[in-house]
Structure formats: C-alpha cells, structure tokens
Amino acid sequence: MTATARQLTVVCGHPEGTLPTSWFRTYKQLKRRLKRTGLNARVALAPLTALPAEIDILMLPPSLADAGHYAGRAGTCLSGTADELQRELDALVVRLQAEGRIEYAEADARAFATHLGFRALGDRARLEE
C-alpha cells in the first residue's frame, strides 16, 4: 500500500437508544458488500452520541438526514435508504480509489476447512443390492 492509502472507516450512525431493524439490515448489507469487494475498509455501527474519533464516511438513516451537526466529524456524510446509500458509497469508493486514498486489503491466508466426518444419509439414499 502507498503511504497515503489507509483503512477507510465507515460508520452507520443511529439515534441513542433506538436501532430500527431496517437500519441494522442496511448496516449488515454494507459491511458484507465492502468485505466481499476486498477493500481495506472497516464498517461500524454506533449511536450518534458515541461516534468514534476518526470517521471517513458517516451514514445516517433517512429520518436523520437533517442531523448535519454530525457531518463535521466525518469526511463525508451520506443519508438515505439502503439502495441509495449503496449507490453513493460505490461512487465514493471509485473516486477514493482513483485518488489513491484506498486500496484493496491483503488476502486473508488463514482460511481452512474442517472435516466433520461421514454421516449416514438415511434410507432414501441407500443403494439397492
């Protein structure tokens, strides 16, 4: 990685004491999608009263679109539904890659498979002799 490229920090903010199911689902989808792309990025879920110190992208649900006072803590503040946020995040990641501010992470070499043994298949799978 270059000296200017670092880990991208994406935070999905939510109001203190409430976490709508739809927003949690949005967070999980964004986290899974960024992990699958292999980018050097970290996605976190945090209440707006306890945001981390360093945030590159702050994502807010549509109900908090007017919470602009939190935008000062983040480089970019995005608000919208899951589909809108994904499109905006994709465009932002392409721009950051072009600028050299984000790169792909190193592949995880710790992947392994565990053999759990053989199991009987039952009567339907038995061969006729």
C-alpha positions in Angstrom: 0.0 0.0 0.0 1.1 3.6 -0.6 1.8 5.9 2.3 -1.3 7.9 1.7 -3.7 4.9 1.5 -5.1 3.8 4.8 -8.1 1.9 6.1 -11.4 3.5 5.2 -13.7 3.9 8.3 -17.4 3.8 7.6 -19.8 4.4 10.5 -23.6 3.7 10.3 -25.0 6.1 12.9 -28.3 5.6 14.7 -30.1 7.6 17.5 -29.2 6.7 21.1 -31.5 4.0 22.5 -33.1 3.0 19.2 -31.9 0.8 16.4 -34.5 0.2 13.7 -34.4 -3.3 12.1 -34.2 -1.8 8.6 -31.2 0.3 9.6 -29.4 -2.7 11.2 -30.1 -4.7 8.0 -28.6 -1.8 5.9 -25.5 -1.8 8.1 -25.1 -5.6 7.6 -25.5 -5.3 3.9 -23.0 -2.5 3.6 -20.5 -4.4 5.8 -20.9 -7.6 3.8 -20.6 -5.8 0.4 -17.4 -4.0 1.4 -15.9 -7.2 2.8 -16.7 -9.0 -0.5 -15.0 -6.3 -2.6 -11.8 -6.9 -0.6 -11.3 -3.2 0.1 -9.2 -2.1 3.1 -12.3 -0.8 5.0 -13.9 -1.1 8.4 -17.7 -0.7 8.9 -19.0 0.0 12.4 -22.4 0.6 13.9 -22.5 3.3 16.6 -25.0 5.6 18.3 -24.7 9.3 17.4 -23.7 10.2 20.9 -20.7 7.8 20.9 -19.2 8.2 17.4 -15.5 7.2 17.0 -12.9 10.0 16.8 -11.9 9.3 13.2 -14.7 8.7 10.6 -14.2 8.9 6.9 -17.8 8.2 5.9 -20.8 8.7 8.2 -24.1 7.1 7.0 -27.4 8.1 8.5 -30.9 6.8 8.1 -33.4 9.0 6.1 -35.0 10.1 9.4 -31.7 11.7 10.5 -31.0 13.5 7.1 -31.2 16.9 8.8 -28.6 15.9 11.5 -25.9 18.0 9.8 -24.1 18.8 13.0 -22.6 15.3 13.0 -21.2 15.8 9.5 -18.3 17.9 10.9 -16.8 14.8 12.5 -16.8 12.8 9.2 -15.1 13.5 5.9 -18.4 12.6 4.1 -21.9 12.3 5.4 -24.4 10.2 3.4 -28.1 9.8 4.2 -30.8 7.7 2.6 -32.2 4.2 2.1 -30.1 1.1 1.7 -30.2 1.2 -2.1 -29.4 4.9 -2.2 -26.5 4.6 0.2 -25.1 1.6 -1.6 -25.0 3.6 -4.9 -23.5 6.7 -3.2 -20.9 4.5 -1.4 -19.9 2.7 -4.6 -19.4 6.0 -6.4 -17.4 7.4 -3.5 -15.2 4.2 -3.3 -14.4 4.5 -7.0 -13.4 8.2 -6.5 -11.2 7.3 -3.5 -9.5 4.5 -5.4 -8.8 6.9 -8.3 -7.3 9.4 -5.9 -5.2 6.6 -4.3 -6.7 7.1 -0.8 -8.0 3.5 -0.5 -6.7 0.2 -1.8 -7.5 -3.5 -1.6 -6.6 -5.3 1.6 -4.2 -8.2 1.7 -5.9 -11.6 1.3 -6.5 -13.5 4.5 -4.3 -16.6 4.4 -6.0 -18.2 7.4 -8.8 -19.8 5.6 -9.1 -23.6 6.2 -11.7 -26.3 6.1 -12.6 -28.7 8.8 -13.7 -32.3 8.1 -16.5 -33.3 10.4 -16.6 -37.0 9.4 -19.1 -39.1 7.5 -22.8 -39.1 8.2 -25.4 -41.7 7.3 -27.7 -40.4 4.5 -30.8 -42.3 5.6 -33.0 -44.9 3.8 -33.7 -43.0 0.7 -30.1 -42.7 -0.3 -29.1 -46.3 0.2 -28.3 -48.4 -2.8 -30.3 -51.5 -3.7 -28.1 -54.6 -3.6 
